Amino acid sequence: MGIGAGIFLIVVGAILAFAVSDVIEGVDLTMVGYICMGAGVLALIIALIVHSQRTHTSHTERVERHDDRHIRDEGV
């Protein structure tokens, strides 16, 4: 999940927790909303941590060169 998915879960959870007043038997929509908001916050934090680790990496390019010429020994 990325930053967008985390924000999406927060928004859907807030809508379920605070704006929906319907009742479904056996399902507490307010609690489902809080769970979605918690999962969204967790996904957002993880995405930001992973993104910050990517920005602190450094790349080093190493080039190996092999010379195919062979040194001939003049004495042989």
C-alpha positions in Angstrom: 0.0 0.0 0.0 1.2 3.5 -0.7 0.4 6.9 0.6 -2.7 7.2 -1.6 -4.2 3.9 -0.2 -3.6 5.0 3.3 -5.4 8.3 2.8 -8.2 6.5 1.0 -8.6 4.2 4.0 -8.7 7.1 6.4 -11.3 8.9 4.4 -13.5 5.8 4.0 -13.2 5.1 7.7 -14.1 8.6 8.7 -17.2 8.5 6.5 -18.2 5.2 8.0 -17.5 6.3 11.6 -19.0 9.8 11.5 -21.4 10.2 8.6 -23.2 6.9 8.1 -26.1 6.3 10.5 -27.6 3.2 8.9 -27.8 0.1 11.0 -26.8 -3.3 9.6 -27.7 -6.2 11.9 -24.5 -7.8 13.3 -22.2 -5.1 12.0 -21.2 -2.0 13.9 -20.3 0.5 11.1 -18.8 3.0 13.5 -16.3 0.3 14.7 -15.6 -0.7 11.1 -14.9 3.0 10.4 -12.5 3.3 13.3 -10.7 0.1 12.1 -10.4 1.5 8.6 -9.0 4.8 9.9 -6.5 2.9 12.1 -5.4 0.8 9.1 -5.1 3.9 7.0 -2.9 5.7 9.5 -0.7 2.6 9.9 -0.4 2.3 6.1 0.4 6.0 5.8 3.2 5.8 8.4 4.7 2.7 6.9 4.7 4.2 3.4 6.4 7.4 4.7 9.0 5.3 6.5 9.8 3.3 3.4 9.9 6.4 1.2 12.3 8.2 3.6 14.6 5.2 3.5 14.7 5.3 -0.3 15.8 8.9 -0.3 18.8 8.2 1.9 20.4 5.6 -0.3 23.4 6.2 -2.4 24.5 4.5 -5.5 28.0 3.8 -6.5 28.9 2.7 -10.0 31.9 0.4 -10.4 33.3 -0.3 -13.8 35.7 -3.2 -14.3 37.8 -3.1 -17.4 39.6 -6.1 -18.7 42.3 -5.7 -21.3 42.2 -8.7 -23.7 45.7 -8.0 -24.9 48.3 -10.6 -23.7 51.8 -9.5 -23.0 54.2 -11.7 -25.1 57.5 -12.6 -23.6 60.2 -11.7 -26.1 62.6 -14.2 -24.7 60.6 -17.3 -25.5 
